[in-house]
Amino acid sequence: MKRSTINLSLALLFAATTLFGQSAGAPSSQTAQNSAPDETQSKARMLAVNASLNKNRELPMRPFSRVAFGGGISLMGVNLQAATNVNRYLNLRGTGNVFNYTVNNISTNGFNVGGKVQFATAGASLDYYPFPSHGLRLSPGFMFYNQNEITASGVVAGGTKVTLNDQDYLSEASAPLSVNANLGLNTRKQAFTATMGWGNMIPRKGGHWSFPFELGGAFTGVPTLNMGLTGFACPTSNDSTCLSPYVDMSTNAMAQANLNAQIAKYKSDLNPLQVYPILSFGVSYAFR
């Protein structure tokens, strides 16, 4: 009897120990199972943070290790650009513009007019980015080639009046008056430029595409103006009556004096235009 009691006690003690071990082990297993998703989520968050940091991080660049080419439009025509990096804050950029347009035989108010717009420039700029990760820049530069000019010519139909220095002239029908003019936007063939803009042609974060915008001016000086007269005309009054016989406008002293006085008035009007505006925008692609 006593032996049976001892065996029963040992059996109950073993069962209690086994149940306690199972109940103690169950939370550990559950904790392990719950910790796995937490570790996965933590790693995912760390990867996302690292990706964001890498995206916004500037990439180290050796001087002149990248080059970019771009194109667009400007007030001087089709705009072409090329750039390379100097250091973190500076790019060296070359620019060129070209535009040609010809108009012939436009008739208006007794005038038959034709003309040509011819723009061609080339220059270089040093682009300074005070905040390299952003696109704002300041760009001093130099225009070393400038052939911007506008030429025009017109024939004044017979019986049509023109005014030179407040004097009216009546064009002759058989040898009508002709006018030739040239407006040069290049008094200084080489000129300093100063611009500001937005958009880095060589992105500091390793991208390829950019969309640069630029605004400023070129200090080209007062535009030049030349005019010439050929053909025959007579000085006239308000009722279109010739006050003297028809004269050769290219050689008549009074006609040339009136022409020069009229040119002087035009030049006075052009005096404020000593800075040619620069405005351009386009797209560029950077190569490694």
C-alpha positions as CSV (number, residue, x, y, z in Angstrom):
1,M,0.0,0.0,0.0
2,K,2.7,2.3,0.9
3,R,4.6,1.5,-2.2
4,S,1.5,2.2,-4.4
5,T,1.1,5.6,-2.7
6,I,4.8,6.5,-3.5
7,N,4.4,5.5,-7.1
8,L,1.2,7.5,-7.5
9,S,2.9,10.6,-6.0
10,L,5.8,10.3,-8.4
11,A,3.4,10.0,-11.4
12,L,1.5,13.1,-10.3
13,L,4.8,15.0,-9.8
14,F,6.1,14.0,-13.3
15,A,2.7,15.1,-14.9
16,A,2.8,18.4,-13.2
17,T,6.4,19.0,-14.2
18,T,5.6,18.2,-17.9
19,L,2.6,20.5,-18.0
20,F,4.6,23.3,-16.4
21,G,7.3,22.9,-19.0
22,Q,4.8,23.0,-21.9
23,S,3.0,26.1,-20.5
24,A,6.3,27.8,-20.0
25,G,7.6,27.0,-23.5
26,A,4.4,28.1,-25.3
27,P,4.9,31.9,-24.8
28,S,8.5,31.6,-26.0
29,S,7.4,29.9,-29.2
30,Q,4.7,32.6,-29.7
31,T,7.2,35.4,-29.1
32,A,9.6,33.9,-31.6
33,Q,6.8,33.7,-34.1
34,N,5.8,37.3,-33.5
35,S,9.4,38.6,-33.6
36,A,9.9,37.4,-37.2
37,P,7.4,39.8,-38.8
38,D,8.8,42.7,-36.6
39,E,12.3,42.0,-37.9
40,T,11.1,41.9,-41.5
41,Q,9.2,45.1,-41.1
42,S,12.2,46.8,-39.5
43,K,14.5,45.7,-42.3
44,A,12.0,46.9,-44.9
45,R,11.9,50.3,-43.2
46,M,15.7,50.5,-43.1
47,L,15.9,49.7,-46.8
48,A,13.3,52.4,-47.6
49,V,15.3,55.0,-45.5
50,N,18.5,54.0,-47.2
51,A,16.9,54.2,-50.6
52,S,15.6,57.7,-49.8
53,L,19.0,58.8,-48.5
54,N,20.7,57.5,-51.6
55,K,18.2,59.2,-53.9
56,N,18.8,62.6,-52.3
57,R,22.6,62.1,-51.9
58,E,25.0,64.0,-54.2
59,L,27.2,61.7,-56.1
60,P,31.0,62.4,-56.0
61,M,32.3,63.5,-59.5
62,R,35.8,64.0,-60.7
63,P,36.4,67.3,-62.6
64,F,35.3,67.1,-66.2
65,S,34.1,63.5,-65.7
66,R,30.6,64.2,-67.3
67,V,29.4,66.1,-70.3
68,A,25.9,67.2,-71.3
69,F,24.4,68.4,-74.6
70,G,21.1,70.4,-74.9
71,G,18.9,72.2,-77.3
72,G,16.0,74.6,-77.1
73,I,14.7,78.0,-78.3
74,S,15.7,81.6,-77.4
75,L,15.2,85.2,-78.4
76,M,18.2,84.7,-80.8
77,G,16.8,81.6,-82.5
78,V,17.5,77.9,-82.1
79,N,19.7,77.4,-79.0
80,L,22.4,74.8,-78.6
81,Q,24.4,74.1,-75.5
82,A,27.2,71.9,-74.2
83,A,28.5,71.7,-70.6
84,T,31.0,69.8,-68.3
85,N,31.4,69.8,-64.6
86,V,34.4,71.7,-63.0
87,N,33.7,70.9,-59.3
88,R,30.7,70.6,-57.0
89,Y,29.7,74.2,-57.5
90,L,30.7,75.0,-61.1
91,N,30.0,74.0,-64.6
92,L,31.6,75.3,-67.8
93,R,29.1,75.8,-70.5
94,G,29.2,76.7,-74.2
95,T,26.3,78.2,-76.0
96,G,25.3,79.0,-79.6
97,N,22.3,80.4,-81.3
98,V,21.3,80.6,-85.0
99,F,18.2,81.9,-86.9
100,N,17.5,83.0,-90.4
101,Y,14.3,84.2,-91.9
102,T,13.7,86.0,-95.2
103,V,10.6,87.9,-96.4
104,N,10.1,89.1,-99.9
105,N,7.6,91.3,-101.7
106,I,5.3,92.5,-98.9
107,S,3.2,95.4,-100.3
108,T,1.6,97.9,-97.9
109,N,0.6,101.6,-98.3
110,G,2.5,102.0,-101.6
111,F,5.7,100.3,-100.3
112,N,7.0,97.0,-101.6
113,V,9.2,95.7,-98.8
114,G,11.5,92.7,-98.3
115,G,13.9,91.8,-95.5
116,K,16.1,89.3,-93.8
117,V,16.6,88.4,-90.1
118,Q,20.0,86.8,-89.5
119,F,21.1,85.8,-86.0
120,A,24.3,83.9,-85.2
121,T,26.1,84.0,-81.8
122,A,28.5,81.9,-79.8
123,G,29.7,82.2,-76.2
124,A,30.8,80.6,-73.0
125,S,29.6,80.9,-69.4
126,L,30.7,79.8,-66.0
127,D,27.7,78.4,-64.1
128,Y,27.8,78.8,-60.3
129,Y,25.4,76.8,-58.2
130,P,25.3,78.1,-54.7
131,F,23.1,75.1,-53.7
132,P,24.5,72.2,-55.8
133,S,21.6,69.9,-55.1
134,H,19.2,72.4,-56.5
135,G,19.0,74.1,-59.9
136,L,19.4,77.8,-59.1
137,R,22.5,79.2,-60.9
138,L,24.3,82.5,-61.6
139,S,26.2,82.7,-64.9
140,P,28.8,85.3,-65.9
141,G,29.9,84.8,-69.4
142,F,31.4,86.2,-72.6
143,M,29.9,86.3,-76.2
144,F,32.9,86.0,-78.5
145,Y,30.9,85.8,-81.8
146,N,28.0,88.1,-82.7
147,Q,26.4,88.4,-86.1
148,N,22.9,89.5,-85.2
149,E,21.4,91.8,-87.7
150,I,18.3,92.8,-89.6
151,T,18.4,94.0,-93.2
152,A,15.5,95.5,-95.2
153,S,14.9,97.1,-98.5
154,G,11.8,98.8,-100.0
155,V,10.6,100.4,-103.2
156,V,8.2,103.3,-102.9
157,A,5.6,103.2,-105.7
158,G,5.3,106.3,-107.9
159,G,3.1,109.0,-106.5
160,T,3.6,107.8,-102.9
161,K,5.1,110.1,-100.2
162,V,7.8,109.4,-97.7
163,T,9.0,111.8,-94.9
164,L,12.6,112.5,-94.1
165,N,13.3,114.9,-91.2
166,D,9.8,116.5,-91.5
167,Q,10.2,116.9,-95.3
168,D,7.9,115.0,-97.6
169,Y,9.2,113.5,-100.8
170,L,7.1,112.2,-103.7
171,S,8.4,109.1,-105.5
172,E,8.7,109.3,-109.3
173,A,6.9,106.6,-111.3
174,S,9.5,105.9,-113.9
175,A,12.5,105.7,-111.4
176,P,10.9,105.2,-108.0
177,L,12.5,105.9,-104.7
178,S,14.2,102.9,-103.0
179,V,15.3,102.6,-99.4
180,N,17.9,100.2,-98.0
181,A,18.4,99.8,-94.2
182,N,20.6,97.7,-91.9
183,L,20.1,97.3,-88.2
184,G,23.1,95.7,-86.4
185,L,22.6,94.3,-82.9
186,N,26.4,93.8,-82.6
187,T,28.1,97.1,-82.0
188,R,30.4,95.1,-79.7
189,K,31.2,91.9,-81.6
190,Q,32.6,90.5,-78.3
191,A,30.4,91.3,-75.3
192,F,30.0,90.3,-71.6
193,T,26.9,88.4,-70.6
194,A,25.2,88.0,-67.2
195,T,22.3,85.6,-66.7
196,M,20.6,83.6,-64.0
197,G,18.6,80.4,-64.4
198,W,17.2,77.2,-63.1
199,G,18.2,73.6,-64.0
200,N,21.6,71.9,-63.9
201,M,22.7,70.3,-67.2
202,I,24.8,67.9,-65.1
203,P,22.6,66.8,-62.2
204,R,24.6,66.3,-59.0
205,K,22.4,63.4,-58.0
206,G,23.4,61.3,-61.0
207,G,20.4,61.9,-63.3
208,H,20.6,62.3,-67.0
209,W,17.8,64.7,-68.1
210,S,17.3,68.3,-67.2
211,F,15.2,71.2,-68.5
212,P,17.3,74.4,-68.1
213,F,15.8,77.9,-68.2
214,E,17.9,81.1,-68.5
215,L,17.2,84.8,-68.3
216,G,19.6,87.8,-68.5
217,G,21.3,90.0,-71.0
218,A,24.3,90.6,-73.3
219,F,26.0,94.0,-73.1
220,T,26.3,94.4,-76.9
221,G,26.1,98.3,-76.9
222,V,23.8,100.6,-78.9
223,P,22.5,99.0,-82.1
224,T,24.0,100.4,-85.4
225,L,21.7,101.7,-88.1
226,N,22.6,102.5,-91.7
227,M,20.2,103.7,-94.4
228,G,20.7,104.5,-98.1
229,L,18.5,106.1,-100.8
230,T,18.4,105.5,-104.6
231,G,16.0,106.6,-107.3
232,F,14.2,109.8,-108.0
233,A,11.8,111.9,-105.9
234,C,10.8,115.5,-105.5
235,P,10.2,117.6,-102.3
236,T,6.5,118.1,-102.0
237,S,3.9,119.9,-99.9
238,N,0.8,118.5,-98.2
239,D,-1.2,118.6,-101.4
240,S,1.4,116.3,-103.2
241,T,2.6,119.1,-105.5
242,C,6.3,119.0,-106.4
243,L,8.1,122.1,-105.1
244,S,11.0,121.5,-107.4
245,P,11.9,119.0,-110.2
246,Y,12.6,115.4,-109.4
247,V,16.2,114.8,-108.1
248,D,18.5,111.8,-107.7
249,M,18.1,111.1,-104.0
250,S,21.4,109.3,-103.8
251,T,23.4,112.5,-104.8
252,N,21.2,115.5,-103.9
253,A,22.7,117.4,-101.0
254,M,19.4,118.4,-99.4
255,A,18.0,114.9,-99.6
256,Q,21.1,113.4,-98.1
257,A,21.1,116.0,-95.3
258,N,17.5,115.2,-94.5
259,L,18.3,111.5,-94.6
260,N,21.2,111.9,-92.1
261,A,19.1,113.9,-89.8
262,Q,16.4,111.2,-89.9
263,I,19.0,108.5,-89.1
264,A,20.2,110.6,-86.1
265,K,16.7,110.6,-84.7
266,Y,16.4,106.9,-85.1
267,K,19.7,106.3,-83.4
268,S,18.6,108.5,-80.5
269,D,15.6,106.3,-80.1
270,L,17.9,103.2,-80.1
271,N,20.3,104.6,-77.4
272,P,18.6,102.9,-74.4
273,L,18.9,99.5,-76.1
274,Q,22.5,98.7,-75.0
275,V,21.7,95.3,-73.5
276,Y,20.3,92.6,-75.7
277,P,17.9,90.4,-73.7
278,I,18.7,86.7,-73.3
279,L,15.8,84.3,-72.7
280,S,16.0,80.6,-73.4
281,F,14.6,77.2,-72.3
282,G,15.1,73.7,-73.5
283,V,16.1,70.2,-72.6
284,S,19.5,68.5,-72.1
285,Y,21.0,65.0,-71.5
286,A,24.1,64.3,-69.4
287,F,26.6,61.5,-70.2
288,R,29.0,59.8,-67.8
